[in-house]
Amino acid sequence: MTIGDITPKKERKSRRSKHVVDEKAPLLPKQQDESAGYDEFNGASFTGAVFNLSTTIVGAGIMALPATMKVLGLILGIAMIIFMAFLTDASIEFLLRFSRAGKSTSYGGLMGDAFGKYGRIFLQICVLVNNIGVLIVYMIIIGDVLSGTSSSGVHHAGVLEGWFGEHWWNGRTFVLLVTTLGIFSPLACFKRIDSLRFTSALSVALAVVFLVITVGIAIIKLISGTIMMPRLLPDVTDLTSFWKLFTVVPVLVTAYICHYNVHSIDNELEDSTQIKPVVRTALGLCSSVYIMISFFGFLLFGDGTLDDVLANFDTDLGIPYSSLLNDAVRVSYVAHLMLVFPIVFYPLRLNMDGLLFPSARPLVLSNTRFACITVGLITVIFLGANFIPSIWDAFQFTGATAAVCLGFIFPAAVTLRDHHLIATKKDKILALFMIVLAVFSNAIAIYSDAYALFKKNSGARA
């Protein structure tokens, strides 16, 4: 089952230069639809594609992974991270192979080929729900780190509050407003995803800085004997604690969602046969980062690990220069998220345009439409970031709904539909497994969340 050599390189290049006007086009327009001003572009490199896809994957999800270790234990938790990486690779392979067969150049085009207009529209709606939710989470984390958070009942001071004290100008709303106007808005103005390759490379480097510091602190404290080896297996004492194990599945699913950018990156590659190694290189890199930060983050904080582990970095770590290291960890990851924002925003804007203006000319050729959609979406995300108090709630919502559709249910449904009669029996069995796992796990997660919320409200009234 190859996904890189089904369509010859020459054919793919001719498709880039073709002006696509059918219903498959609005989701992810082709590179040469942007021909005005971009004639010098000869295709994205392998390295740039890996950085862009890796940045799509490694976003806010990494911050919630240590909390999943608290629920699952290290052995089961790390095993689930590896398992989800392999499952994600298989689902992306389905997307690309069936896209080649149907000559689809976007995720929406693939869904339209398999299920018609309504399949494409449903896909676009799911991308909107997922990406808006993820970007809201990014803003929540930035607000938590820079201005502080009290969502757990205990106030954790932000970096700016620690440096300058509590002032109006380092409050959450003002900090997010400045970040939105000064960083998010300019980076959201690029019309080609390859233009973000340098910011993506920097964002990956910043994530590695965060990881290296966290690992170093944990190793020093482990050698000095000031922390204990964390729990290896889940603590299951009753039926409620058993159901709670499934609530981490949406977080794990969300952590690997990158499917909405795969076609866009593939379309701009100089050599389209490289997309398979690009995907596997990015997944391998991100899985390694996930495993290390999950292990060492949980090792460092144990059962005190918060849903957003960055909020843990505001206490004395018991080592020299503790305050400086705390600030370095938090600032490096906030900077990383600021650079991840535009690459997740990119497909969000294209999907919104495809949903609202399915028959219009490509978005990149209409500056007015481009600006209006960009401003509108950024405004919605900014407002949402001030009304969702818990990162855990946001991840469970997006993971339990749109994310599993984008990552597993849609690719599996396309495979089972098998419009071009290329699926093997093994493919269909794996696709069925993806759907059953996604539906069952997230149904349990939603039930568990609803039960916990009901129990909490009942206790509050009592």
Solvent accessible surface area in square Angstrom, and as a share of the most:
residue,aa,sasa,rsa
1,M,124,0.55
2,T,67,0.39
3,I,5,0.02
4,G,8,0.07
5,D,93,0.48
6,I,73,0.37
7,T,7,0.04
8,P,79,0.50
9,K,85,0.36
10,K,171,0.73
11,E,56,0.25
12,R,3,0.01
13,K,87,0.37
14,S,64,0.41
15,R,31,0.11
16,R,19,0.07
17,S,77,0.50
18,K,131,0.56
19,H,97,0.43
20,V,25,0.14
21,V,118,0.68
22,D,74,0.38
23,E,72,0.32
24,K,45,0.19
25,A,11,0.08
26,P,15,0.09
27,L,2,0.01
28,L,3,0.02
29,P,17,0.11
30,K,3,0.01
31,Q,3,0.01
32,Q,45,0.20
33,D,3,0.02
34,E,6,0.03
35,S,46,0.30
36,A,79,0.62
37,G,64,0.61
38,Y,51,0.19
39,D,108,0.56
40,E,124,0.55
41,F,25,0.10
42,N,126,0.64
43,G,20,0.19
44,A,6,0.04
45,S,56,0.36
46,F,71,0.30
47,T,77,0.45
48,G,5,0.05
49,A,1,0.01
50,V,13,0.07
51,F,58,0.24
52,N,2,0.01
53,L,1,0.01
54,S,1,0.01
55,T,0,0.00
56,T,5,0.03
57,I,6,0.03
58,V,8,0.05
59,G,2,0.02
60,A,1,0.01
61,G,5,0.04
62,I,0,0.00
63,M,0,0.00
64,A,0,0.00
65,L,1,0.00
66,P,0,0.00
67,A,1,0.01
68,T,0,0.00
69,M,0,0.00
70,K,57,0.24
71,V,18,0.10
72,L,7,0.03
73,G,0,0.00
74,L,4,0.02
75,I,99,0.50
76,L,67,0.33
77,G,0,0.00
78,I,39,0.20
79,A,50,0.39
80,M,42,0.19
81,I,0,0.00
82,I,73,0.37
83,F,78,0.32
84,M,5,0.02
85,A,12,0.10
86,F,147,0.61
87,L,10,0.05
88,T,0,0.00
89,D,25,0.13
90,A,21,0.16
91,S,0,0.00
92,I,1,0.00
93,E,14,0.06
94,F,3,0.01
95,L,0,0.00
96,L,0,0.00
97,R,13,0.05
98,F,2,0.01
99,S,2,0.01
100,R,12,0.04
101,A,35,0.27
102,G,11,0.10
103,K,125,0.53
104,S,4,0.02
105,T,12,0.07
106,S,0,0.00
107,Y,1,0.00
108,G,0,0.00
109,G,0,0.00
110,L,2,0.01
111,M,6,0.03
112,G,8,0.08
113,D,31,0.16
114,A,4,0.03
115,F,77,0.32
116,G,31,0.29
117,K,100,0.42
118,Y,164,0.62
119,G,8,0.08
120,R,7,0.02
121,I,48,0.24
122,F,105,0.44
123,L,0,0.00
124,Q,0,0.00
125,I,73,0.37
126,C,8,0.05
127,V,1,0.00
128,L,15,0.08
129,V,54,0.31
130,N,0,0.00
131,N,0,0.00
132,I,35,0.18
133,G,10,0.09
134,V,15,0.09
135,L,0,0.00
136,I,13,0.07
137,V,2,0.01
138,Y,4,0.01
139,M,0,0.00
140,I,0,0.00
141,I,0,0.00
142,I,0,0.00
143,G,0,0.00
144,D,14,0.07
145,V,3,0.02
146,L,22,0.11
147,S,16,0.10
148,G,8,0.08
149,T,16,0.09
150,S,66,0.43
151,S,70,0.45
152,S,65,0.42
153,G,70,0.67
154,V,97,0.56
155,H,101,0.45
156,H,25,0.11
157,A,37,0.28
158,G,1,0.01
159,V,2,0.01
160,L,34,0.17
161,E,39,0.17
162,G,60,0.58
163,W,137,0.48
164,F,109,0.45
165,G,31,0.30
166,E,148,0.66
167,H,85,0.38
168,W,189,0.66
169,W,89,0.31
170,N,6,0.03
171,G,28,0.27
172,R,66,0.24
173,T,78,0.45
174,F,77,0.32
175,V,11,0.06
176,L,0,0.00
177,L,72,0.36
178,V,81,0.47
179,T,8,0.05
180,T,6,0.04
181,L,117,0.58
182,G,50,0.48
183,I,60,0.30
184,F,0,0.00
185,S,31,0.20
186,P,69,0.43
187,L,30,0.15
188,A,2,0.02
189,C,74,0.45
190,F,84,0.35
191,K,41,0.17
192,R,23,0.08
193,I,2,0.01
194,D,5,0.03
195,S,27,0.17
196,L,3,0.01
197,R,72,0.26
198,F,145,0.60
199,T,28,0.16
200,S,1,0.00
201,A,30,0.23
202,L,96,0.48
203,S,0,0.00
204,V,18,0.10
205,A,48,0.37
206,L,34,0.17
207,A,4,0.03
208,V,57,0.33
209,V,67,0.38
210,F,0,0.00
211,L,11,0.06
212,V,94,0.54
213,I,31,0.16
214,T,1,0.01
215,V,20,0.12
216,G,28,0.27
217,I,3,0.02
218,A,0,0.00
219,I,73,0.37
220,I,92,0.47
221,K,26,0.11
222,L,74,0.37
223,I,139,0.70
224,S,72,0.47
225,G,55,0.53
226,T,87,0.51
227,I,24,0.12
228,M,163,0.73
229,M,110,0.49
230,P,15,0.10
231,R,78,0.28
232,L,80,0.40
233,L,106,0.53
234,P,33,0.21
235,D,89,0.46
236,V,70,0.40
237,T,110,0.64
238,D,82,0.42
239,L,117,0.58
240,T,64,0.37
241,S,23,0.15
242,F,84,0.35
243,W,68,0.24
244,K,107,0.45
245,L,26,0.13
246,F,40,0.16
247,T,7,0.04
248,V,1,0.01
249,V,16,0.09
250,P,0,0.00
251,V,0,0.00
252,L,1,0.00
253,V,4,0.02
254,T,12,0.07
255,A,2,0.02
256,Y,2,0.01
257,I,7,0.03
258,C,0,0.00
259,H,1,0.00
260,Y,8,0.03
261,N,0,0.00
262,V,0,0.00
263,H,3,0.02
264,S,6,0.04
265,I,4,0.02
266,D,2,0.01
267,N,4,0.02
268,E,6,0.03
269,L,0,0.00
270,E,84,0.37
271,D,37,0.19
272,S,1,0.01
273,T,50,0.29
274,Q,57,0.25
275,I,0,0.00
276,K,51,0.22
277,P,60,0.38
278,V,0,0.00
279,V,2,0.01
280,R,122,0.44
281,T,62,0.36
282,A,0,0.00
283,L,9,0.04
284,G,39,0.37
285,L,64,0.32
286,C,0,0.00
287,S,14,0.09
288,S,58,0.37
289,V,11,0.07
290,Y,0,0.00
291,I,44,0.22
292,M,79,0.35
293,I,1,0.01
294,S,0,0.00
295,F,52,0.22
296,F,32,0.14
297,G,1,0.01
298,F,1,0.00
299,L,3,0.02
300,L,10,0.05
301,F,36,0.15
302,G,19,0.18
303,D,96,0.50
304,G,47,0.45
305,T,1,0.00
306,L,40,0.20
307,D,51,0.26
308,D,8,0.04
309,V,3,0.01
310,L,0,0.00
311,A,11,0.08
312,N,15,0.08
313,F,1,0.00
314,D,37,0.19
315,T,75,0.43
316,D,119,0.62
317,L,6,0.03
318,G,59,0.57
319,I,21,0.10
320,P,103,0.65
321,Y,167,0.64
322,S,12,0.08
323,S,80,0.52
324,L,120,0.60
325,L,47,0.23
326,N,8,0.04
327,D,21,0.11
328,A,37,0.29
329,V,0,0.00
330,R,16,0.06
331,V,58,0.34
332,S,10,0.06
333,Y,0,0.00
334,V,4,0.03
335,A,31,0.24
336,H,0,0.00
337,L,0,0.00
338,M,25,0.11
339,L,23,0.11
340,V,0,0.00
341,F,0,0.00
342,P,3,0.02
343,I,1,0.00
344,V,0,0.00
345,F,0,0.00
346,Y,12,0.04
347,P,0,0.00
348,L,0,0.00
349,R,5,0.02
350,L,7,0.04
351,N,1,0.01
352,M,37,0.17
353,D,5,0.02
354,G,0,0.00
355,L,51,0.25
356,L,100,0.50
357,F,84,0.35
358,P,61,0.38
359,S,111,0.72
360,A,46,0.36
361,R,142,0.52
362,P,15,0.09
363,L,1,0.01
364,V,13,0.08
365,L,55,0.28
366,S,14,0.09
367,N,109,0.56
368,T,103,0.60
369,R,32,0.12
370,F,15,0.06
371,A,51,0.39
372,C,85,0.51
373,I,14,0.07
374,T,10,0.06
375,V,100,0.57
376,G,35,0.34
377,L,7,0.03
378,I,12,0.06
379,T,65,0.38
380,V,77,0.44
381,I,0,0.00
382,F,30,0.13
383,L,94,0.47
384,G,16,0.16
385,A,1,0.01
386,N,48,0.25
387,F,161,0.67
388,I,52,0.27
389,P,102,0.64
390,S,25,0.16
391,I,7,0.04
392,W,36,0.13
393,D,78,0.41
394,A,5,0.04
395,F,3,0.01
396,Q,16,0.07
397,F,124,0.51
398,T,2,0.01
399,G,0,0.00
400,A,12,0.09
401,T,54,0.31
402,A,4,0.03
403,A,0,0.00
404,V,6,0.03
405,C,22,0.13
406,L,0,0.00
407,G,0,0.00
408,F,5,0.02
409,I,35,0.18
410,F,8,0.03
411,P,0,0.00
412,A,0,0.00
413,A,23,0.18
414,V,5,0.03
415,T,0,0.00
416,L,65,0.32
417,R,134,0.49
418,D,11,0.06
419,H,100,0.45
420,H,64,0.29
421,L,155,0.77
422,I,63,0.32
423,A,19,0.15
424,T,66,0.38
425,K,163,0.69
426,K,145,0.61
427,D,2,0.01
428,K,75,0.32
429,I,106,0.54
430,L,55,0.27
431,A,0,0.00
432,L,100,0.50
433,F,88,0.37
434,M,1,0.00
435,I,38,0.19
436,V,88,0.51
437,L,50,0.25
438,A,7,0.06
439,V,83,0.48
440,F,103,0.43
441,S,2,0.02
442,N,5,0.03
443,A,56,0.43
444,I,24,0.12
445,A,0,0.00
446,I,88,0.45
447,Y,121,0.46
448,S,13,0.09
449,D,42,0.22
450,A,57,0.44
451,Y,89,0.34
452,A,59,0.46
453,L,107,0.53
454,F,132,0.55
455,K,121,0.51
456,K,149,0.63
457,N,65,0.33
458,S,39,0.25
459,G,50,0.48
460,A,88,0.68
461,R,180,0.66
462,A,120,0.93
